Amino acid sequence: MDQLKWQLLVEINNRFEADLLKSYLEAEGIQVQLFQEGVGQDIYPGNIGPLAMVQVFVPKEKMESAQNILDSYKSADVDSNPDEESSD
């Protein structure tokens, strides 16, 4: 019997970005659990490398929706350029 209720959606290199993604997913009605090594979060919150990695988990039954939202989040991040002016 498969008792795991949460599934890993993505690993992110910093807590700030993980918190942004969490807010984005929760705004779409998907619960999120973030996991980061205690040392990485508490002692060195601004570090880089393995201790900065944050795992983003979502309920298994919401994985497909969460993946679609993640893809949209990533493309919105890539597509947005505040310095670029519209030529309309």
C-alpha positions as CSV (number, residue, x, y, z in Angstrom):
1,M,0.0,0.0,0.0
2,D,1.3,3.4,-1.0
3,Q,1.1,5.6,2.1
4,L,3.1,8.6,0.9
5,K,0.8,11.6,0.6
6,W,3.3,14.1,-0.6
7,Q,5.5,14.1,-3.7
8,L,8.6,16.1,-4.6
9,L,7.7,18.8,-7.2
10,V,11.1,20.6,-7.5
11,E,14.3,21.5,-5.7
12,I,15.1,25.2,-5.6
13,N,18.5,26.8,-4.8
14,N,17.2,29.4,-2.3
15,R,14.5,29.9,0.3
16,F,13.3,33.2,-1.0
17,E,12.4,31.7,-4.4
18,A,10.9,28.6,-2.7
19,D,8.6,30.9,-0.6
20,L,7.6,32.7,-3.8
21,L,6.7,29.4,-5.5
22,K,4.8,28.3,-2.4
23,S,2.7,31.4,-2.4
24,Y,2.0,31.0,-6.2
25,L,0.9,27.4,-5.7
26,E,-1.2,28.1,-2.6
27,A,-2.9,31.0,-4.5
28,E,-4.0,28.3,-7.0
29,G,-5.4,26.1,-4.2
30,I,-2.5,23.6,-3.8
31,Q,-1.0,22.9,-0.4
32,V,2.7,23.0,-0.2
33,Q,5.3,21.7,2.2
34,L,8.9,23.1,2.1
35,F,11.8,21.1,3.4
36,Q,15.3,22.5,3.9
37,E,18.1,21.2,6.1
38,G,17.9,22.9,9.5
39,V,21.4,24.2,9.3
40,G,20.8,25.7,5.9
41,Q,17.7,27.5,7.1
42,D,18.5,28.6,10.6
43,I,22.2,29.3,10.8
44,Y,23.1,30.3,7.2
45,P,19.8,31.5,5.6
46,G,21.6,33.3,2.8
47,N,24.0,30.5,1.8
48,I,24.5,28.8,-1.5
49,G,25.3,25.1,-2.2
50,P,23.7,22.0,-0.8
51,L,22.5,23.6,2.4
52,A,20.6,26.2,0.4
53,M,18.5,23.6,-1.4
54,V,14.8,23.7,-0.6
55,Q,12.6,20.8,-1.6
56,V,9.0,21.7,-2.6
57,F,6.4,19.0,-1.9
58,V,2.8,18.9,-3.0
59,P,0.0,16.3,-2.4
60,K,0.3,13.4,-4.8
61,E,-3.2,13.9,-6.2
62,K,-2.3,17.5,-7.1
63,M,1.0,16.7,-8.7
64,E,-0.1,17.2,-12.3
65,S,-1.8,20.5,-11.6
66,A,1.2,21.7,-9.6
67,Q,3.6,20.7,-12.5
68,N,1.5,22.7,-14.9
69,I,1.5,25.7,-12.5
70,L,5.3,25.3,-12.1
71,D,5.8,25.4,-15.8
72,S,3.7,28.5,-16.1
73,Y,5.6,30.1,-13.2
74,K,8.9,29.3,-14.8
75,S,7.8,30.7,-18.2
76,A,6.4,33.8,-16.7
77,D,9.7,34.4,-14.9
78,V,11.7,33.9,-18.1
79,D,9.3,36.0,-20.3
80,S,9.1,39.0,-18.0
81,N,11.7,41.7,-18.6
82,P,10.9,45.0,-16.8
83,D,13.5,46.9,-18.9
84,E,12.0,45.9,-22.2
85,E,9.5,48.4,-23.6
86,S,6.5,47.4,-25.7
87,S,6.6,48.4,-29.3
88,D,2.8,48.6,-29.8
